[in-house]
Amino acid sequence: MAAEQALKTRQNQSAEIVGDFGAIAPPDSSAYFFDVDGTLLELRRRPEEVVADEHLRGLLTRLQTAAGGAVALVSGRSITDLDRIFDPLTLPAAGLHGADIRFPDGSRQVARSGLMDEVRPFVAAFTAAHDGIWLEDKGATLAIHFRERPELAGEVLAFLSQFQQGRDLAVQEGKMVVELKSAAHDKGTAIKTLLTHTPFAGRRPVFVGDDLTDEHGFAEVQRSGGVAIRIGVPDVPTEARLHMPDPAYLRERLRELAAHHLVLG
């Protein structure tokens, strides 16, 4: 009974919908961290189909200016793929769940490579043996997508989980995807690292995400006295205290922020 009550409490904590984004997270004192897929942009059937339009790039550019540069992307994607999505805009970013971080000055902090070398052939063979699922090999992480075969969720999770034993690896569940990644890095460690660097240092962190992969980030900003916002209906336990219905709603709040809180050039 106590466990059920705790679950309901965590679900209800994110029942408050964000209205005035600028009032909750003013640009002059906030450090903004955004997930991409399902947050800034809608989910697509394939990751390569996701592209930011000129309008969104413009909103992020103006927010970056108003926030003194303190805007970053925090994603499970590679930084190369993030640059493709937002081209020609280049932002500070944490890719591969924090295993690769690009700071505002262009310098990088990259986790040791080779973690996936031993298990990669087994994961490739598993996906090849199951119709309707596919492997996204990001180098430092391996993700199995099963959107077309949701009934295989349990089997995929069990398969990847076995590789955690005796290795510095962790399994990260997401929306119709399970990913094998470094156990030493997550979106929370990425945000914590970025907050020690200019221009993020000394600002109140704001993280917006939509998925289980973002929970480490939500927890980190809450510990830091920041703001955690989950995109989508809060129907599962979450560390986020606030929510927005969907990516379109977030983009509209960013548009309002640009109109009312930012000085446009």
C-alpha positions in Angstrom: 0.0 0.0 0.0 2.8 2.4 0.9 4.6 1.6 -2.4 1.4 2.3 -4.4 1.0 5.6 -2.6 4.6 6.5 -3.3 4.1 5.7 -7.0 1.0 7.9 -7.1 2.9 10.7 -5.4 5.7 10.7 -8.0 3.1 10.6 -10.8 1.2 13.5 -9.4 4.3 15.6 -8.8 4.5 16.3 -12.5 0.8 17.2 -12.9 1.5 20.9 -13.1 1.6 22.2 -16.7 4.2 24.9 -17.4 2.5 28.0 -18.6 4.9 31.0 -18.7 8.2 29.3 -19.3 10.1 32.6 -18.9 8.6 33.1 -15.4 9.8 29.6 -14.3 13.1 29.8 -16.1 14.2 33.4 -16.9 17.0 33.6 -19.4 19.2 35.9 -17.3 19.6 33.3 -14.6 19.0 29.9 -16.2 21.1 27.3 -17.9 19.0 25.4 -20.4 19.5 21.7 -21.2 17.2 20.1 -23.9 16.7 16.6 -24.9 15.9 16.3 -28.7 13.8 13.4 -29.7 10.3 13.6 -28.2 11.2 17.0 -26.6 12.3 19.7 -29.0 11.1 17.6 -31.9 8.5 14.8 -32.5 9.6 11.2 -32.5 9.9 9.7 -36.0 9.9 6.1 -37.2 13.6 6.2 -37.9 16.2 8.5 -36.2 17.6 9.8 -39.5 14.1 11.3 -40.3 14.4 13.9 -37.5 15.4 17.4 -38.7 15.0 20.8 -37.0 13.5 23.6 -39.2 14.6 27.1 -39.4 12.0 28.3 -37.0 13.3 26.1 -34.1 16.9 26.9 -34.9 16.0 30.6 -34.7 14.3 30.2 -31.3 17.3 28.3 -29.9 19.7 30.9 -31.3 17.8 33.8 -29.6 17.5 31.9 -26.4 21.2 31.2 -26.4 21.9 34.9 -26.9 19.6 35.9 -24.1 21.0 33.3 -21.7 24.6 34.3 -22.3 25.3 31.1 -24.3 23.9 28.8 -21.6 21.9 26.5 -23.9 22.9 22.9 -24.5 21.5 19.7 -26.1 21.6 16.5 -24.0 20.8 13.4 -26.0 21.4 9.8 -26.5 22.4 10.6 -30.1 26.0 11.2 -31.2 27.1 14.8 -31.4 27.7 14.4 -35.1 24.0 13.4 -35.5 22.9 16.4 -33.4 24.9 18.7 -35.7 23.1 17.1 -38.7 19.7 17.8 -37.2 20.4 21.4 -36.3 22.7 22.4 -39.1 23.9 25.1 -39.5 23.4 25.8 -35.8 26.0 24.3 -33.5 25.3 24.2 -29.8 27.2 22.9 -26.7 26.1 19.3 -26.4 26.3 16.0 -24.5 25.9 13.0 -26.8 25.7 9.3 -26.2 24.1 9.8 -22.8 27.0 11.9 -21.6 29.8 9.8 -23.0 30.8 12.6 -25.3 30.5 16.3 -24.3 31.3 19.3 -26.4 31.9 22.5 -24.4 31.1 26.0 -25.6 34.7 26.6 -26.6 34.6 23.5 -28.8 36.7 21.3 -26.6 35.6 17.7 -26.0 35.4 15.2 -23.2 35.1 11.8 -24.6 34.8 8.5 -22.7 37.2 5.7 -23.5 36.2 3.9 -26.7 36.1 0.1 -27.3 33.5 -0.7 -24.6 31.2 -2.3 -27.2 33.8 -4.1 -29.2 33.4 -7.4 -27.4 29.6 -7.5 -27.5 28.9 -5.8 -30.8 28.9 -9.1 -32.9 26.5 -10.8 -30.5 24.1 -7.8 -30.6 24.3 -7.6 -34.4 23.5 -11.3 -34.7 20.6 -11.0 -32.4 19.0 -8.2 -34.4 19.6 -10.0 -37.7 17.8 -13.0 -36.4 14.6 -11.0 -35.5 12.5 -9.4 -38.3 11.2 -6.0 -37.5 13.9 -4.8 -35.1 17.1 -3.0 -36.0 20.4 -2.1 -34.5 21.6 1.5 -34.3 25.3 1.3 -33.7 26.5 4.6 -32.3 30.0 3.4 -31.6 30.1 4.0 -27.9 26.5 2.7 -27.5 24.3 0.0 -29.1 20.6 0.6 -29.4 18.0 -2.0 -30.5 14.8 -0.4 -31.8 11.6 -2.5 -31.7 8.9 0.0 -32.6 7.6 -2.4 -35.3 7.7 -5.4 -32.9 6.7 -4.1 -29.5 5.9 -7.6 -28.3 9.7 -8.3 -28.3 10.4 -5.6 -25.7 11.0 -8.1 -22.9 13.2 -10.3 -25.0 15.3 -7.4 -26.2 15.7 -6.1 -22.6 16.7 -9.5 -21.3 19.2 -10.1 -24.1 21.0 -6.8 -23.6 20.9 -7.0 -19.8 23.1 -10.1 -19.8 26.1 -8.0 -21.0 26.1 -5.9 -17.9 27.6 -8.7 -15.8 31.3 -8.2 -15.3 31.5 -5.2 -17.7 31.3 -1.4 -17.2 28.1 -1.4 -19.1 24.5 -0.5 -18.3 21.1 -0.9 -20.0 19.0 2.1 -20.7 15.3 1.7 -21.6 13.5 4.2 -23.8 10.5 4.5 -26.0 10.5 1.4 -28.1 14.3 1.1 -27.7 16.7 -0.5 -25.3 20.3 0.7 -25.4 23.6 -0.7 -24.1 25.9 2.1 -22.9 28.7 3.0 -20.5 27.7 2.6 -16.8 29.8 5.6 -15.9 27.8 8.2 -17.9 24.2 9.3 -18.1 22.4 12.6 -18.8 22.7 13.5 -15.1 26.5 13.3 -15.1 26.5 15.3 -18.4 24.5 18.1 -16.9 26.6 18.1 -13.8 29.8 18.4 -15.8 28.5 21.2 -18.0 27.4 23.1 -14.9 31.0 23.4 -13.9 31.9 25.3 -17.1 31.2 28.8 -18.3 28.6 30.0 -19.2 26.5 27.4 -17.4 28.3 27.7 -14.0 26.4 29.8 -11.4 23.0 29.5 -13.2 19.9 27.6 -12.2 19.7 24.4 -14.4 16.6 23.7 -16.4 16.3 20.3 -18.1 13.5 19.4 -20.5 13.1 15.7 -21.5 10.5 13.1 -22.3 11.7 9.6 -21.6 13.2 7.2 -19.1 16.6 8.1 -20.5 16.0 11.6 -19.1 15.3 10.6 -15.5 19.0 10.9 -14.5 19.0 14.4 -15.8 15.8 15.3 -14.0 17.2 14.0 -10.7 20.4 15.9 -11.1 18.8 19.3 -11.7 16.4 18.7 -8.8 19.4 18.1 -6.6 20.9 21.3 -7.9 17.8 23.3 -7.1 16.8 23.5 -10.7 13.7 22.9 -12.8 12.9 19.5 -14.4 10.2 19.4 -17.0 8.9 16.2 -18.7 7.2 16.3 -22.1 4.2 14.1 -22.5 1.4 12.8 -20.2 3.0 12.0 -16.8 1.6 8.5 -16.6 4.7 6.9 -15.2 6.9 7.7 -12.1 9.2 10.6 -12.8 11.6 12.8 -11.1 10.2 15.8 -13.0 7.9 18.1 -11.1 6.5 19.9 -14.1 5.3 18.8 -17.5 4.3 20.0 -21.0 1.9 18.0 -23.2 4.1 17.6 -26.3 7.0 19.1 -28.3 4.7 21.5 -30.1 3.7 23.0 -26.8 7.4 23.4 -25.8 8.2 25.2 -29.1 5.2 27.5 -28.5 6.5 28.4 -25.0 9.9 29.1 -26.6 8.2 31.3 -29.2 6.5 33.2 -26.4 9.8 33.5 -24.5 11.4 35.0 -27.7 8.5 37.4 -28.0 8.3 38.6 -24.4 11.6 38.0 -22.7 14.3 38.2 -25.3 15.7 41.2 -27.1 15.5 40.4 -30.8 18.2 41.6 -33.1 
